[in-house]
Amino acid sequence: MLKKAIVAGGAVALLSSLAVGVPLASYTRCGVSWLRDSASDAVPLEWELKRARQMISDLKPEITDNAKRIAREKIEVARLEKQLNETESRLASAQSDIQRLTTDLEGGDKYFTYAGRTYTSVQVKDDLKNRFKRFKTRRATADKLNQMLTARQSTLTAAQHRMEEMLSAKRQLEVEVENLQARLGALRVAQTASELSLDDSHLSQTRRLLDEIETRIDVEEETMSVDAEYFGEINLEDSGDEDLLDDIASYFDAEREQPKALVAIQLD
């Protein structure tokens, strides 16, 4: 039944939108956006903070992979540096030998002795030619190695800088999460205190009951004091019965005089 109502409602909405010329897509996008925002607001903040912590923790594998790449790059740079140093050393030795042979040939001798063996000037010239060719090839290789080393050193420096930025950003995220956690804790404490202070009827009733009990105790204590003061003591003075006749005579004399005064006033 509910399914039929939903389908019917959707059909009516579609027909209404077509009838008035309003694009249905805008309503759909608005509804999806509203549902997304509502769902996001419905998620507890504690859960969102937990999810943020998990996302920060998920950065560790990526950081580890980057650290491994940097370590491998360091090894490659060290290998290139060693290879370049060896090449430069061989170039220096080959250049020294070329200069020596060149100097010997420039002397004009026809025979030359090296390491106990004798060579003709033609042999020495051919050897010098080959040495010079290998030197130029090795020099070009050294230049390439130097370019590669410079490029990889630059890449390594950039990767290390990026790694430092990533670690710094991760630490900053961790600090911000801790700060938000502290703020949320303070907020929850304040909300709890506010909720407690909103309903203090029971406390007020208890206060009134204690006041009533205190009032009743005060009344009973005062009553006991009055009873003891006025009714519980022995009268030490005489009763004064001898003045009773004088009081009666004075009372009736005053009554006999009062009507005469009224009649005199009426005659006037």
Secondary structure, 3 states (H helix, E strand, C coil): CHHHHHHHHHHHHHHHHHHHCCCHHHHHHHHHHHHHHHHHHHCCHHHHHHHHHHHHHCHHHHHHHHHHHHHHHHHHHHHHHHHHHHHHHHHHHHHHHHHHHHHHHHCCCCEEEECCEEEEHHHHHHHHHHHHHHHHHHHHHHHHHHHHHHHHHHHHHHHHHHHHHHHHHHHHHHHHHHHHHHHHHHHHHHHHHHHHHHCCHHHHHHHHHHHHHHHHHHHHHHHHHHHHHHHCCCCCCCCCHHHHHHHHHHHHHHHHHHHHHHHHHHHC
